[in-house]
Amino acid sequence: ADGDGVPDLALPTADRRGLRIVSFQAGRFRELATIAHKARIDTAILANDLDRNGVPELVYGLDDDTLVVVRR
């Protein structure tokens, strides 16, 4: 997510109304970003390079039928 070469994780928050992007580097936890939503995340989170620019986008659905695409 931050381009430092260390794999990052995209995880729903405990209440599933947000997405947290986190990283672990040299044993240290860092929260890179949080994206809040009014509706709950209710699908799997998929990383896919939709626009074929070499950078994957995160794609997931909310329980109000919204499709979310997160680009770096």
All heavy atoms as a GROMACS GRO file, in nm:
protein
  552
    1ALA      N    1   0.082  -0.121   0.000
    1ALA     CA    2   0.000   0.000   0.000
    1ALA      C    3   0.086   0.126   0.000
    1ALA      O    4   0.048   0.225  -0.061
    1ALA     CB    5  -0.094   0.001   0.121
    2ASP      N    6   0.200   0.121   0.070
    2ASP     CA    7   0.283   0.242   0.077
    2ASP      C    8   0.404   0.238  -0.014
    2ASP      O    9   0.484   0.330  -0.015
    2ASP     CB   10   0.325   0.270   0.221
    2ASP     CG   11   0.406   0.158   0.284
    2ASP    OD1   12   0.430   0.056   0.215
    2ASP    OD2   13   0.443   0.172   0.401
    3GLY      N   14   0.419   0.130  -0.092
    3GLY     CA   15   0.525   0.124  -0.190
    3GLY      C   16   0.664   0.097  -0.135
    3GLY      O   17   0.763   0.114  -0.206
    4ASP      N   18   0.675   0.051  -0.009
    4ASP     CA   19   0.807   0.028   0.050
    4ASP      C   20   0.861  -0.112   0.024
    4ASP      O   21   0.969  -0.147   0.071
    4ASP     CB   22   0.807   0.059   0.200
    4ASP     CG   23   0.722  -0.039   0.281
    4ASP    OD1   24   0.659  -0.129   0.222
    4ASP    OD2   25   0.717  -0.021   0.404
    5GLY      N   26   0.788  -0.194  -0.050
    5GLY     CA   27   0.833  -0.329  -0.081
    5GLY      C   28   0.796  -0.433   0.022
    5GLY      O   29   0.819  -0.552   0.002
    6VAL      N   30   0.741  -0.391   0.136
    6VAL     CA   31   0.697  -0.483   0.241
    6VAL      C   32   0.549  -0.513   0.219
    6VAL      O   33   0.470  -0.419   0.205
    6VAL     CB   34   0.718  -0.421   0.381
    6VAL    CG1   35   0.662  -0.511   0.489
    6VAL    CG2   36   0.866  -0.393   0.405
    7PRO      N   37   0.509  -0.640   0.211
    7PRO     CA   38   0.366  -0.671   0.193
    7PRO      C   39   0.282  -0.612   0.307
    7PRO      O   40   0.323  -0.615   0.423
    7PRO     CB   41   0.361  -0.823   0.196
    7PRO     CG   42   0.499  -0.867   0.159
    7PRO     CD   43   0.590  -0.762   0.215
    8ASP      N   44   0.168  -0.558   0.272
    8ASP     CA   45   0.076  -0.498   0.368
    8ASP      C   46  -0.051  -0.581   0.373
    8ASP      O   47  -0.079  -0.660   0.283
    8ASP     CB   48   0.044  -0.354   0.328
    8ASP     CG   49   0.169  -0.269   0.316
    8ASP    OD1   50   0.255  -0.277   0.406
    8ASP    OD2   51   0.182  -0.196   0.216
    9LEU      N   52  -0.131  -0.562   0.478
    9LEU     CA   53  -0.257  -0.633   0.495
    9LEU      C   54  -0.373  -0.536   0.492
    9LEU      O   55  -0.364  -0.426   0.549
    9LEU     CB   56  -0.259  -0.706   0.630
    9LEU     CG   57  -0.159  -0.818   0.651
    9LEU    CD1   58  -0.163  -0.864   0.796
    9LEU    CD2   59  -0.189  -0.933   0.558
   10ALA      N   60  -0.482  -0.577   0.430
   10ALA     CA   61  -0.607  -0.502   0.431
   10ALA      C   62  -0.707  -0.586   0.510
   10ALA      O   63  -0.738  -0.699   0.471
   10ALA     CB   64  -0.658  -0.478   0.290
   11LEU      N   65  -0.753  -0.531   0.622
   11LEU     CA   66  -0.841  -0.605   0.713
   11LEU      C   67  -0.963  -0.522   0.748
   11LEU      O   68  -0.951  -0.401   0.774
   11LEU     CB   69  -0.766  -0.636   0.843
   11LEU     CG   70  -0.635  -0.712   0.830
   11LEU    CD1   71  -0.557  -0.704   0.960
   11LEU    CD2   72  -0.663  -0.855   0.792
   12PRO      N   73  -1.080  -0.585   0.756
   12PRO     CA   74  -1.197  -0.510   0.805
   12PRO      C   75  -1.180  -0.480   0.954
   12PRO      O   76  -1.116  -0.556   1.026
   12PRO     CB   77  -1.314  -0.603   0.780
   12PRO     CG   78  -1.257  -0.738   0.762
   12PRO     CD   79  -1.114  -0.722   0.720
   13THR      N   80  -1.237  -0.369   0.997
   13THR     CA   81  -1.238  -0.338   1.140
   13THR      C   82  -1.328  -0.437   1.212
   13THR      O   83  -1.405  -0.510   1.148
   13THR     CB   84  -1.286  -0.194   1.164
   13THR    OG1   85  -1.418  -0.180   1.109
   13THR    CG2   86  -1.193  -0.090   1.102
   14ALA      N   87  -1.322  -0.438   1.344
   14ALA     CA   88  -1.401  -0.535   1.423
   14ALA      C   89  -1.550  -0.523   1.395
   14ALA      O   90  -1.621  -0.624   1.391
   14ALA     CB   91  -1.373  -0.517   1.572
   15ASP      N   92  -1.600  -0.401   1.372
   15ASP     CA   93  -1.743  -0.384   1.344
   15ASP      C   94  -1.776  -0.392   1.195
   15ASP      O   95  -1.889  -0.375   1.154
   15ASP     CB   96  -1.794  -0.251   1.402
   15ASP     CG   97  -1.733  -0.129   1.337
   15ASP    OD1   98  -1.649  -0.143   1.244
   15ASP    OD2   99  -1.768  -0.017   1.380
   16ARG      N  100  -1.672  -0.417   1.113
   16ARG     CA  101  -1.683  -0.431   0.967
   16ARG      C  102  -1.733  -0.303   0.899
   16ARG      O  103  -1.778  -0.307   0.785
   16ARG     CB  104  -1.768  -0.552   0.930
   16ARG     CG  105  -1.711  -0.681   0.988
   16ARG     CD  106  -1.782  -0.804   0.941
   16ARG     NE  107  -1.764  -0.833   0.802
   16ARG     CZ  108  -1.659  -0.895   0.749
   16ARG    NH1  109  -1.559  -0.932   0.823
   16ARG    NH2  110  -1.653  -0.920   0.619
   17ARG      N  111  -1.723  -0.190   0.964
   17ARG     CA  112  -1.763  -0.063   0.903
   17ARG      C  113  -1.642   0.019   0.858
   17ARG      O  114  -1.652   0.138   0.834
   17ARG     CB  115  -1.847   0.019   1.001
   17ARG     CG  116  -1.982  -0.047   1.026
   17ARG     CD  117  -2.074   0.043   1.104
   17ARG     NE  118  -2.197  -0.026   1.134
   17ARG     CZ  119  -2.302  -0.035   1.053
   17ARG    NH1  120  -2.298   0.019   0.936
   17ARG    NH2  121  -2.410  -0.100   1.090
   18GLY      N  122  -1.531  -0.049   0.844
   18GLY     CA  123  -1.411   0.017   0.798
   18GLY      C  124  -1.310  -0.083   0.750
   18GLY      O  125  -1.320  -0.204   0.776
   19LEU      N  126  -1.211  -0.033   0.678
   19LEU     CA  127  -1.102  -0.115   0.627
   19LEU      C  128  -0.973  -0.056   0.680
   19LEU      O  129  -0.949   0.064   0.669
   19LEU     CB  130  -1.101  -0.114   0.474
   19LEU     CG  131  -0.997  -0.204   0.410
   19LEU    CD1  132  -1.038  -0.349   0.424
   19LEU    CD2  133  -0.979  -0.168   0.263
   20ARG      N  134  -0.890  -0.140   0.742
   20ARG     CA  135  -0.760  -0.096   0.794
   20ARG      C  136  -0.650  -0.153   0.706
   20ARG      O  137  -0.653  -0.272   0.674
   20ARG     CB  138  -0.739  -0.146   0.936
   20ARG     CG  139  -0.836  -0.087   1.035
   20ARG     CD  140  -0.818  -0.142   1.172
   20ARG     NE  141  -0.691  -0.090   1.227
   20ARG     CZ  142  -0.633  -0.138   1.335
   20ARG    NH1  143  -0.686  -0.238   1.400
   20ARG    NH2  144  -0.521  -0.085   1.378
   21ILE      N  145  -0.557  -0.069   0.668
   21ILE     CA  146  -0.439  -0.112   0.594
   21ILE      C  147  -0.324  -0.108   0.694
   21ILE      O  148  -0.295  -0.002   0.751
   21ILE     CB  149  -0.408  -0.019   0.475
   21ILE    CG1  150  -0.533   0.007   0.390
   21ILE    CG2  151  -0.293  -0.075   0.392
   21ILE    CD1  152  -0.590  -0.112   0.322
   22VAL      N  153  -0.261  -0.223   0.716
   22VAL     CA  154  -0.154  -0.231   0.817
   22VAL      C  155  -0.030  -0.295   0.757
   22VAL      O  156  -0.036  -0.366   0.656
   22VAL     CB  157  -0.200  -0.310   0.942
   22VAL    CG1  158  -0.318  -0.243   1.009
   22VAL    CG2  159  -0.235  -0.453   0.906
   23SER      N  160   0.083  -0.269   0.822
   23SER     CA  161   0.211  -0.323   0.778
   23SER      C  162   0.290  -0.369   0.900
   23SER      O  163   0.276  -0.314   1.009
   23SER     CB  164   0.289  -0.214   0.703
   23SER     OG  165   0.414  -0.264   0.660
   24PHE      N  166   0.373  -0.470   0.879
   24PHE     CA  167   0.466  -0.518   0.980
   24PHE      C  168   0.604  -0.514   0.918
   24PHE      O  169   0.631  -0.585   0.822
   24PHE     CB  170   0.432  -0.662   1.022
   24PHE     CG  171   0.298  -0.675   1.086
   24PHE    CD1  172   0.187  -0.707   1.011
   24PHE    CD2  173   0.284  -0.657   1.222
   24PHE    CE1  174   0.062  -0.720   1.070
   24PHE    CE2  175   0.160  -0.669   1.282
   24PHE     CZ  176   0.050  -0.701   1.207
   25GLN      N  177   0.691  -0.431   0.970
   25GLN     CA  178   0.827  -0.423   0.918
   25GLN      C  179   0.923  -0.426   1.035
   25GLN      O  180   0.909  -0.348   1.129
   25GLN     CB  181   0.846  -0.296   0.836
   25GLN     CG  182   0.982  -0.286   0.771
   25GLN     CD  183   0.994  -0.164   0.682
   25GLN    OE1  184   0.921  -0.068   0.697
   25GLN    NE2  185   1.086  -0.169   0.590
   26ALA      N  186   1.020  -0.518   1.029
   26ALA     CA  187   1.119  -0.535   1.136
   26ALA      C  188   1.050  -0.554   1.271
   26ALA      O  189   1.091  -0.496   1.372
   26ALA     CB  190   1.213  -0.416   1.139
   27GLY      N  191   0.941  -0.634   1.272
   27GLY     CA  192   0.871  -0.662   1.396
   27GLY      C  193   0.786  -0.548   1.450
   27GLY      O  194   0.737  -0.554   1.561
   28ARG      N  195   0.769  -0.443   1.372
   28ARG     CA  196   0.693  -0.325   1.416
   28ARG      C  197   0.562  -0.315   1.340
   28ARG      O  198   0.559  -0.322   1.217
   28ARG     CB  199   0.778  -0.200   1.392
   28ARG     CG  200   0.726  -0.080   1.468
   28ARG     CD  201   0.810   0.041   1.437
   28ARG     NE  202   0.753   0.100   1.316
   28ARG     CZ  203   0.818   0.176   1.230
   28ARG    NH1  204   0.944   0.201   1.248
   28ARG    NH2  205   0.757   0.225   1.126
   29PHE      N  206   0.453  -0.297   1.413
   29PHE     CA  207   0.320  -0.280   1.354
   29PHE      C  208   0.298  -0.133   1.321
   29PHE      O  209   0.327  -0.046   1.402
   29PHE     CB  210   0.214  -0.327   1.454
   29PHE     CG  211   0.073  -0.294   1.414
   29PHE    CD1  212   0.004  -0.375   1.327
   29PHE    CD2  213   0.010  -0.180   1.462
   29PHE    CE1  214  -0.126  -0.345   1.290
   29PHE    CE2  215  -0.118  -0.150   1.426
   29PHE     CZ  216  -0.187  -0.232   1.339
   30ARG      N  217   0.247  -0.108   1.199
   30ARG     CA  218   0.210   0.028   1.161
   30ARG      C  219   0.074   0.025   1.093
   30ARG      O  220   0.050  -0.058   1.007
   30ARG     CB  221   0.309   0.087   1.060
   30ARG     CG  222   0.440   0.126   1.114
   30ARG     CD  223   0.526   0.202   1.014
   30ARG     NE  224   0.531   0.139   0.883
   30ARG     CZ  225   0.528   0.205   0.767
   30ARG    NH1  226   0.519   0.335   0.764
   30ARG    NH2  227   0.535   0.141   0.653
   31GLU      N  228  -0.013   0.118   1.132
   31GLU     CA  229  -0.139   0.135   1.060
   31GLU      C  230  -0.115   0.242   0.955
   31GLU      O  231  -0.080   0.355   0.986
   31GLU     CB  232  -0.252   0.177   1.153
   31GLU     CG  233  -0.383   0.187   1.079
   31GLU     CD  234  -0.502   0.202   1.171
   31GLU    OE1  235  -0.495   0.156   1.286
   31GLU    OE2  236  -0.601   0.259   1.125
   32LEU      N  237  -0.132   0.204   0.829
   32LEU     CA  238  -0.106   0.296   0.718
   32LEU      C  239  -0.227   0.382   0.685
   32LEU      O  240  -0.212   0.497   0.646
   32LEU     CB  241  -0.062   0.218   0.595
   32LEU     CG  242   0.061   0.128   0.614
   32LEU    CD1  243   0.084   0.045   0.490
   32LEU    CD2  244   0.183   0.210   0.650
   33ALA      N  245  -0.346   0.324   0.697
   33ALA     CA  246  -0.468   0.398   0.662
   33ALA      C  247  -0.589   0.326   0.719
   33ALA      O  248  -0.586   0.206   0.744
   33ALA     CB  249  -0.483   0.408   0.511
   34THR      N  250  -0.696   0.402   0.738
   34THR     CA  251  -0.827   0.347   0.772
   34THR      C  252  -0.930   0.415   0.683
   34THR      O  253  -0.927   0.536   0.668
   34THR     CB  254  -0.862   0.372   0.920
   34THR    OG1  255  -0.764   0.310   1.002
   34THR    CG2  256  -0.998   0.313   0.954
   35ILE      N  257  -1.018   0.334   0.625
   35ILE     CA  258  -1.125   0.386   0.541
   35ILE      C  259  -1.256   0.351   0.609
   35ILE      O  260  -1.287   0.233   0.628
   35ILE     CB  261  -1.120   0.323   0.400
   35ILE    CG1  262  -0.983   0.350   0.336
   35ILE    CG2  263  -1.234   0.375   0.314
   35ILE    CD1  264  -0.956   0.265   0.214
   36ALA      N  265  -1.332   0.452   0.650
   36ALA     CA  266  -1.457   0.430   0.722
   36ALA      C  267  -1.575   0.424   0.624
   36ALA      O  268  -1.574   0.491   0.520
   36ALA     CB  269  -1.480   0.542   0.822
   37HIS      N  270  -1.674   0.343   0.659
   37HIS     CA  271  -1.796   0.330   0.579
   37HIS      C  272  -1.917   0.334   0.672
   37HIS      O  273  -1.909   0.292   0.787
   37HIS     CB  274  -1.797   0.196   0.504
   37HIS     CG  275  -1.686   0.181   0.406
   37HIS    ND1  276  -1.677   0.254   0.291
   37HIS    CD2  277  -1.577   0.099   0.408
   37HIS    CE1  278  -1.569   0.219   0.225
   37HIS    NE2  279  -1.506   0.125   0.294
   38LYS      N  280  -2.031   0.380   0.620
   38LYS     CA  281  -2.156   0.376   0.696
   38LYS      C  282  -2.214   0.235   0.695
   38LYS      O  283  -2.274   0.191   0.791
   38LYS     CB  284  -2.256   0.476   0.640
   38LYS     CG  285  -2.216   0.619   0.665
   38LYS     CD  286  -2.318   0.715   0.611
   38LYS     CE  287  -2.273   0.858   0.637
   38LYS     NZ  288  -2.365   0.956   0.583
   39ALA      N  289  -2.196   0.165   0.582
   39ALA     CA  290  -2.244   0.027   0.569
   39ALA      C  291  -2.131  -0.068   0.607
   39ALA      O  292  -2.014  -0.030   0.612
   39ALA     CB  293  -2.291   0.002   0.427
   40ARG      N  294  -2.168  -0.193   0.631
   40ARG     CA  295  -2.070  -0.294   0.671
   40ARG      C  296  -2.008  -0.363   0.550
   40ARG      O  297  -2.076  -0.387   0.449
   40ARG     CB  298  -2.137  -0.398   0.760
   40ARG     CG  299  -2.185  -0.342   0.891
   40ARG     CD  300  -2.275  -0.438   0.967
   40ARG     NE  301  -2.216  -0.568   0.991
   40ARG     CZ  302  -2.155  -0.604   1.104
   40ARG    NH1  303  -2.148  -0.520   1.203
   40ARG    NH2  304  -2.105  -0.724   1.117
   41ILE      N  305  -1.881  -0.398   0.561
   41ILE     CA  306  -1.816  -0.478   0.458
   41ILE      C  307  -1.875  -0.619   0.465
   41ILE      O  308  -1.880  -0.679   0.571
   41ILE     CB  309  -1.663  -0.483   0.481
   41ILE    CG1  310  -1.603  -0.342   0.468
   41ILE    CG2  311  -1.597  -0.580   0.384
   41ILE    CD1  312  -1.459  -0.332   0.511
   42ASP      N  313  -1.923  -0.670   0.350
   42ASP     CA  314  -1.984  -0.803   0.354
   42ASP      C  315  -1.935  -0.897   0.245
   42ASP      O  316  -1.995  -1.000   0.221
   42ASP     CB  317  -2.137  -0.792   0.353
   42ASP     CG  318  -2.196  -0.757   0.217
   42ASP    OD1  319  -2.120  -0.708   0.131
   42ASP    OD2  320  -2.316  -0.778   0.198
   43THR      N  321  -1.825  -0.864   0.180
   43THR     CA  322  -1.766  -0.955   0.081
   43THR      C  323  -1.618  -0.972   0.112
   43THR      O  324  -1.561  -0.901   0.193
   43THR     CB  325  -1.780  -0.902  -0.063
   43THR    OG1  326  -1.699  -0.784  -0.076
   43THR    CG2  327  -1.923  -0.872  -0.100
   44ALA      N  328  -1.558  -1.065   0.042
   44ALA     CA  329  -1.414  -1.081   0.051
   44ALA      C  330  -1.347  -0.957  -0.008
   44ALA      O  331  -1.404  -0.887  -0.091
   44ALA     CB  332  -1.370  -1.205  -0.026
   45ILE      N  333  -1.227  -0.930   0.039
   45ILE     CA  334  -1.149  -0.818  -0.013
   45ILE      C  335  -1.051  -0.875  -0.115
   45ILE      O  336  -0.973  -0.964  -0.084
   45ILE     CB  337  -1.074  -0.748   0.102
   45ILE    CG1  338  -1.174  -0.696   0.205
   45ILE    CG2  339  -0.988  -0.634   0.048
   45ILE    CD1  340  -1.112  -0.661   0.337
   46LEU      N  341  -1.059  -0.826  -0.237
   46LEU     CA  342  -0.980  -0.878  -0.347
   46LEU      C  343  -0.879  -0.772  -0.391
   46LEU      O  344  -0.914  -0.655  -0.405
   46LEU     CB  345  -1.073  -0.911  -0.464
   46LEU     CG  346  -1.011  -0.945  -0.598
   46LEU    CD1  347  -0.942  -1.081  -0.589
   46LEU    CD2  348  -1.116  -0.946  -0.706
   47ALA      N  349  -0.755  -0.813  -0.410
   47ALA     CA  350  -0.654  -0.724  -0.468
   47ALA      C  351  -0.635  -0.766  -0.613
   47ALA      O  352  -0.606  -0.882  -0.642
   47ALA     CB  353  -0.523  -0.736  -0.391
   48ASN      N  354  -0.655  -0.671  -0.704
   48ASN     CA  355  -0.645  -0.701  -0.845
   48ASN      C  356  -0.601  -0.575  -0.918
   48ASN      O  357  -0.643  -0.465  -0.884
   48ASN     CB  358  -0.780  -0.748  -0.898
   48ASN     CG  359  -0.771  -0.815  -1.032
   48ASN    OD1  360  -0.668  -0.807  -1.100
   48ASN    ND2  361  -0.877  -0.882  -1.072
   49ASP      N  362  -0.516  -0.591  -1.017
   49ASP     CA  363  -0.469  -0.478  -1.097
   49ASP      C  364  -0.570  -0.450  -1.208
   49ASP      O  365  -0.552  -0.491  -1.322
   49ASP     CB  366  -0.331  -0.507  -1.153
   49ASP     CG  367  -0.268  -0.388  -1.221
   49ASP    OD1  368  -0.328  -0.279  -1.220
   49ASP    OD2  369  -0.158  -0.403  -1.277
   50LEU      N  370  -0.677  -0.381  -1.174
   50LEU     CA  371  -0.787  -0.359  -1.267
   50LEU      C  372  -0.748  -0.275  -1.388
   50LEU      O  373  -0.793  -0.299  -1.499
   50LEU     CB  374  -0.904  -0.292  -1.195
   50LEU     CG  375  -0.965  -0.370  -1.080
   50LEU    CD1  376  -1.069  -0.285  -1.008
   50LEU    CD2  377  -1.026  -0.499  -1.130
   51ASP      N  378  -0.665  -0.173  -1.365
   51ASP     CA  379  -0.629  -0.084  -1.476
   51ASP      C  380  -0.494  -0.120  -1.539
   51ASP      O  381  -0.443  -0.046  -1.623
   51ASP     CB  382  -0.631   0.062  -1.432
   51ASP     CG  383  -0.543   0.089  -1.312
   51ASP    OD1  384  -0.468   0.000  -1.271
   51ASP    OD2  385  -0.550   0.201  -1.258
   52ARG      N  386  -0.437  -0.232  -1.496
   52ARG     CA  387  -0.314  -0.287  -1.553
   52ARG      C  388  -0.197  -0.188  -1.551
   52ARG      O  389  -0.119  -0.181  -1.646
   52ARG     CB  390  -0.340  -0.339  -1.694
   52ARG     CG  391  -0.440  -0.450  -1.694
   52ARG     CD  392  -0.461  -0.510  -1.826
   52ARG     NE  393  -0.562  -0.616  -1.810
   52ARG     CZ  394  -0.628  -0.666  -1.909
   52ARG    NH1  395  -0.609  -0.626  -2.031
   52ARG    NH2  396  -0.717  -0.759  -1.886
   53ASN      N  397  -0.184  -0.115  -1.440
   53ASN     CA  398  -0.073  -0.022  -1.426
   53ASN      C  399   0.036  -0.076  -1.335
   53ASN      O  400   0.130  -0.006  -1.301
   53ASN     CB  401  -0.122   0.113  -1.374
   53ASN     CG  402  -0.172   0.107  -1.231
   53ASN    OD1  403  -0.185  -0.001  -1.174
   53ASN    ND2  404  -0.201   0.221  -1.173
   54GLY      N  405   0.024  -0.202  -1.294
   54GLY     CA  406   0.124  -0.265  -1.209
   54GLY      C  407   0.098  -0.248  -1.060
   54GLY      O  408   0.173  -0.299  -0.979
   55VAL      N  409  -0.007  -0.174  -1.022
   55VAL     CA  410  -0.040  -0.151  -0.882
   55VAL      C  411  -0.180  -0.208  -0.856
   55VAL      O  412  -0.276  -0.164  -0.918
   55VAL     CB  413  -0.038  -0.001  -0.847
   55VAL    CG1  414  -0.074   0.021  -0.702
   55VAL    CG2  415   0.098   0.059  -0.878
   56PRO      N  416  -0.193  -0.308  -0.766
   56PRO     CA  417  -0.325  -0.365  -0.743
   56PRO      C  418  -0.419  -0.270  -0.670
   56PRO      O  419  -0.377  -0.193  -0.584
   56PRO     CB  420  -0.297  -0.489  -0.658
   56PRO     CG  421  -0.163  -0.469  -0.601
   56PRO     CD  422  -0.089  -0.375  -0.690
   57GLU      N  423  -0.545  -0.274  -0.708
   57GLU     CA  424  -0.650  -0.203  -0.638
   57GLU      C  425  -0.718  -0.301  -0.542
   57GLU      O  426  -0.717  -0.422  -0.565
   57GLU     CB  427  -0.755  -0.148  -0.736
   57GLU     CG  428  -0.708  -0.034  -0.823
   57GLU     CD  429  -0.621  -0.078  -0.939
   57GLU    OE1  430  -0.639  -0.188  -0.993
   57GLU    OE2  431  -0.533   0.000  -0.975
   58LEU      N  432  -0.776  -0.250  -0.435
   58LEU     CA  433  -0.855  -0.332  -0.344
   58LEU      C  434  -1.001  -0.315  -0.383
   58LEU      O  435  -1.048  -0.203  -0.404
   58LEU     CB  436  -0.836  -0.288  -0.199
   58LEU     CG  437  -0.696  -0.302  -0.143
   58LEU    CD1  438  -0.690  -0.244  -0.002
   58LEU    CD2  439  -0.651  -0.446  -0.144
   59VAL      N  440  -1.072  -0.426  -0.393
   59VAL     CA  441  -1.212  -0.425  -0.434
   59VAL      C  442  -1.291  -0.505  -0.331
   59VAL      O  443  -1.252  -0.617  -0.297
   59VAL     CB  444  -1.230  -0.487  -0.574
   59VAL    CG1  445  -1.376  -0.483  -0.617
   59VAL    CG2  446  -1.142  -0.417  -0.676
   60TYR      N  447  -1.401  -0.448  -0.282
   60TYR     CA  448  -1.488  -0.520  -0.188
   60TYR      C  449  -1.626  -0.458  -0.190
   60TYR      O  450  -1.647  -0.348  -0.240
   60TYR     CB  451  -1.430  -0.521  -0.046
   60TYR     CG  452  -1.398  -0.385   0.012
   60TYR    CD1  453  -1.489  -0.320   0.093
   60TYR    CD2  454  -1.276  -0.323  -0.011
   60TYR    CE1  455  -1.461  -0.196   0.148
   60TYR    CE2  456  -1.246  -0.200   0.042
   60TYR     CZ  457  -1.339  -0.136   0.121
   60TYR     OH  458  -1.310  -0.014   0.175
   61GLY      N  459  -1.724  -0.531  -0.138
   61GLY     CA  460  -1.862  -0.487  -0.136
   61GLY      C  461  -1.911  -0.457   0.004
   61GLY      O  462  -1.865  -0.516   0.102
   62LEU      N  463  -2.007  -0.366   0.011
   62LEU     CA  464  -2.072  -0.330   0.137
   62LEU      C  465  -2.213  -0.388   0.138
   62LEU      O  466  -2.269  -0.419   0.032
   62LEU     CB  467  -2.077  -0.179   0.154
   62LEU     CG  468  -1.944  -0.104   0.145
   62LEU    CD1  469  -1.968   0.046   0.161
   62LEU    CD2  470  -1.845  -0.156   0.246
   63ASP      N  471  -2.272  -0.397   0.257
   63ASP     CA  472  -2.405  -0.458   0.267
   63ASP      C  473  -2.517  -0.370   0.214
   63ASP      O  474  -2.632  -0.411   0.211
   63ASP     CB  475  -2.435  -0.508   0.407
   63ASP     CG  476  -2.445  -0.399   0.512
   63ASP    OD1  477  -2.434  -0.280   0.478
   63ASP    OD2  478  -2.463  -0.434   0.630
   64ASP      N  479  -2.486  -0.248   0.168
   64ASP     CA  480  -2.587  -0.164   0.102
   64ASP      C  481  -2.573  -0.172  -0.051
   64ASP      O  482  -2.623  -0.087  -0.122
   64ASP     CB  483  -2.577  -0.020   0.151
   64ASP     CG  484  -2.449   0.050   0.108
   64ASP    OD1  485  -2.360  -0.015   0.048
   64ASP    OD2  486  -2.435   0.169   0.138
   65ASP      N  487  -2.502  -0.274  -0.100
   65ASP     CA  488  -2.479  -0.301  -0.243
   65ASP      C  489  -2.380  -0.204  -0.308
   65ASP      O  490  -2.373  -0.197  -0.430
   65ASP     CB  491  -2.610  -0.303  -0.323
   65ASP     CG  492  -2.699  -0.418  -0.284
   65ASP    OD1  493  -2.645  -0.523  -0.245
   65ASP    OD2  494  -2.822  -0.405  -0.289
   66THR      N  495  -2.302  -0.132  -0.230
   66THR     CA  496  -2.197  -0.046  -0.284
   66THR      C  497  -2.074  -0.131  -0.314
   66THR      O  498  -2.035  -0.214  -0.232
   66THR     CB  499  -2.158   0.063  -0.182
   66THR    OG1  500  -2.272   0.142  -0.154
   66THR    CG2  501  -2.047   0.152  -0.234
   67LEU      N  502  -2.013  -0.110  -0.430
   67LEU     CA  503  -1.888  -0.173  -0.465
   67LEU      C  504  -1.778  -0.068  -0.444
   67LEU      O  505  -1.786   0.043  -0.497
   67LEU     CB  506  -1.888  -0.219  -0.610
   67LEU     CG  507  -1.758  -0.287  -0.658
   67LEU    CD1  508  -1.737  -0.419  -0.583
   67LEU    CD2  509  -1.762  -0.310  -0.806
   68VAL      N  510  -1.678  -0.100  -0.363
   68VAL     CA  511  -1.571  -0.007  -0.330
   68VAL      C  512  -1.444  -0.048  -0.402
   68VAL      O  513  -1.407  -0.166  -0.399
   68VAL     CB  514  -1.546  -0.004  -0.177
   68VAL    CG1  515  -1.434   0.092  -0.143
   68VAL    CG2  516  -1.672   0.032  -0.103
   69VAL      N  517  -1.378   0.047  -0.468
   69VAL     CA  518  -1.248   0.025  -0.531
   69VAL      C  519  -1.152   0.125  -0.469
   69VAL      O  520  -1.175   0.245  -0.474
   69VAL     CB  521  -1.254   0.043  -0.685
   69VAL    CG1  522  -1.115   0.026  -0.746
   69VAL    CG2  523  -1.354  -0.051  -0.747
   70VAL      N  524  -1.045   0.074  -0.407
   70VAL     CA  525  -0.945   0.159  -0.344
   70VAL      C  526  -0.818   0.155  -0.426
   70VAL      O  527  -0.763   0.048  -0.450
   70VAL     CB  528  -0.915   0.112  -0.200
   70VAL    CG1  529  -0.809   0.200  -0.135
   70VAL    CG2  530  -1.042   0.108  -0.117
   71ARG      N  531  -0.776   0.273  -0.471
   71ARG     CA  532  -0.653   0.284  -0.550
   71ARG      C  533  -0.547   0.354  -0.468
   71ARG      O  534  -0.577   0.443  -0.391
   71ARG     CB  535  -0.679   0.364  -0.676
   71ARG     CG  536  -0.771   0.293  -0.771
   71ARG     CD  537  -0.773   0.362  -0.906
   71ARG     NE  538  -0.828   0.272  -1.005
   71ARG     CZ  539  -0.944   0.291  -1.063
   71ARG    NH1  540  -1.016   0.396  -1.036
   71ARG    NH2  541  -0.988   0.204  -1.151
   72ARG      N  542  -0.422   0.314  -0.488
   72ARG     CA  543  -0.312   0.380  -0.417
   72ARG      C  544  -0.281   0.513  -0.480
   72ARG      O  545  -0.288   0.536  -0.595
   72ARG     CB  546  -0.188   0.291  -0.419
   72ARG     CG  547  -0.075   0.352  -0.342
   72ARG     CD  548   0.039   0.262  -0.330
   72ARG     NE  549   0.114   0.264  -0.455
   72ARG     CZ  550   0.234   0.213  -0.466
   72ARG    NH1  551   0.288   0.153  -0.366
   72ARG    NH2  552   0.298   0.217  -0.579
   0.00000   0.00000   0.00000
